[in-house]
Amino acid sequence: MQIETLATGPFEVNCYLVTGDDTHALVIDPGAGGERIDRVLREKKWEVAAYLITHGHADHLNALGGLHRRRRAPVAMHPADAEWAFDDRNQIPGYYGVPERPDTIERELADGQIWEDAGLRYRIITTPGHSPGGVCFHFEDEQVLFSGDTLFQGSVGRTDLPSGDAKVLSDSLKKLLARVGDRCRVHPGHGAPTTIGAEKKSNFFLQRLPAI
């Protein structure tokens, strides 16, 4: 597995380009800087296998529409976020406008689904709470998790935004820790990578969860 990390936009969202066959790549959370993302894909000579969206907030998918027009590939997103992510409810004035909707969202993500793209196999873990349709992408063979804004190094997703829910996020974190081993490397939506084991030991929010 090869992972290219691009910090994009004013909120420095991590956009990940991920490949297992060095000819196609998954594009995870193209938050901004579509031209830069496209340039790296050209330099690597990677075609897009699919666009994977961890959740619908504008800072995580503002470059999706433009990239999708240039490089057609399936868009994968949970329907609970797709229903509001491309309208006036989803903008951050002064930073992000309303994201452009791709022509189609071919893959409606659901818990437990398994997909294979770019020479890699991954499972969907639904983790609502930060947003209603938040998901994580778990590459079990490689012990890698792309957590979006569910889990960060030393923190977790905020729940004070519209449709956020602290109790729901707590349940999602418990589910995540039950399914993913301590050695799994976590690549979050913002900030540096970490591991599940390190977060169990040091993350205040995980230590408050019961029965970990």
N, C-alpha and C positions, 0 to 999 in steps of 0.2 A: 504494500500500500504506500502510495506517495501522496502527501498532503501539502498543498501550497496554501498559505494563509495570507489574506489581504485585508488589512484594516481599512474599512471604507466609510466615507461620510463623516459629518461632524460629530457623530456619536461613536465613531471608531468601531463599527460592527465588524466582526470577523466573518468575511466571506471565505469559504473553503472550496478549493478545487481538489477533488479527490479522485485518484485513479488506481486501478489494479492491473490494467493492461497496457498503459502508456499510449493508447490511441484515442480513448474516450475518457471524459472526466465528468463526475457529478459536480454540479455547481450548487453549493449549499448557502442559502441566504445572501443573494446578491443585493446588498442594501443600498449601494450607491456606486458611482464610479464605473458605469457600464463599459466605457471605452477602455479603461485600464484593465478590467476583467477580460474583455475581448482581446486586448493586446497580449496578455499573458497566455491565453488559450492559443493564439496564433503562434507565439514564440515556442510554446511547447508542442505545437502541432497536434493539439487535442480537439476532437469534436465533442460536443456536449451530449452526454448520455441522458441526463435528466436534470431538471431544476428541483431541488429539494428545499422546501420552506418549513422552518421550524415553527414559525407562528406569524401572525398577520400584521404585526406593527410596522408602520411605514419605514422605520429605519432599517428593517430587515429585508425589504423587497422592493425598494424604490427603483432599482435598476432592472427589475425582472422583465417588465413589458418591453423595454427597448432591446434587451439582450434576446428575448424570445423572438422578436421580429427579425433580428439578424441571424440567429442561430436556433432553428426550430428543434425542439426536443420536448418530451413530456414534462408537464409541470405537476408536481406532487405537493398536495397541501390538504390539511384537514378542513372539511366543509364548514365546521363551526366558525372558522376564521375567514374562510373564503367569502362568506356571505356579507361581510362588512369591510374587508381589507382594501377594496378598490372604490370606495365611495367617500363622500365628504366627512364621514365619521373618523376617517383614518388619515390625519395629517398633523404635522407638528409645525405650526406657523413659525416662519423665520428659519426653519431648518429643512423640513421635508414637506413637499406638497402631496396631493392625493396620488397614490401610486397608479401607474397605467396598468390596466387589466390586460393580461395576455389573452390571446384569442380563445384559448380553451384551457381548462384545468383537467387534464386527462385522468389523473390519479387522485381519488378521494381517499385520503389516508385514514386508517382505522387501527386500533390496538391489535398487535399480534401479526399484522401482515408481514410477509417476507417478500423482498424484492431483490432482483439481481440485475446489476448494471455495471458497466465499465470493469468487468472482471471481478466484481465484489458482490457479496451477499450481505443484506442487512435487514434488521427487524425494526418495525415501528413500535415505539412505546409511547402511548398517549400520556401527556403530563400537563393537563389543564391547571389553571390557577393564576399564572401570569396573564394568560389569555385563555378563552374557552377552548381553542383548538390547538393548543401547544403540543408539540411532539418532540421526541428525541429519536435519533437514528443510531441504532446499536449494531456495530459491525462485530459480531460475536467472535469470529475466527481470529480477527486481528486485535481483539480486546480494546476497541476504540468506540467512544460514544461522542456524538455531536449533540450537545445539550441545549442549544439555543439560549433562551433566557430563563430556563428552569433552574440551572445550577451553575454557579461560578466558583472560581477559586476564592474561598473565604466568604461566600455570600450565596444568596438565592434570588430568584426573580422577585421584583417588587409586585405588590398586589393592590396598590392604591390607584391604579389606572382604571378607566372604565372597563367593566367586565372582569376585573381581577377579583380573586377570592382567596384569602389566606388559608381557610380551612381546606379548600380544594387543593391548593398547592401543597399543603402539608401531606395530604393523602397521596398526591402524585409523587412526592419525594420518598415516602415510605415504599410505594410500589417500585420506584426506580431502584432503591437500595436493595430491595428484595430480589430483583432480577439481574442486577449487574454486579460482578465481582469486584473485590477491592483493588485488583491489579489493573482494572480497566482505566485507560487513559481518557480523560474528559477534555474535549475541545469545546469551550463555551462560546456563546454569542458575543461576548465582550471579554477582553482581558486574556490572561495567560492560561495555558493548559494546566491540568492538575490530574489527580487520580481519585477514584472513589475512596480508596483507603485513606489517603491524606485528608480528604474532606471529612470523613467520619471522625478522625482524630482532632481536627482543628476548627471545623466550621461550626460556629455557634448555633446556626439555625438547624443543622442536622443533629447536633447534640441535644437539642430540645425535643426532637421527635421521640415518641415512645417506641419501645421494642425494636430498636435497631440492633 
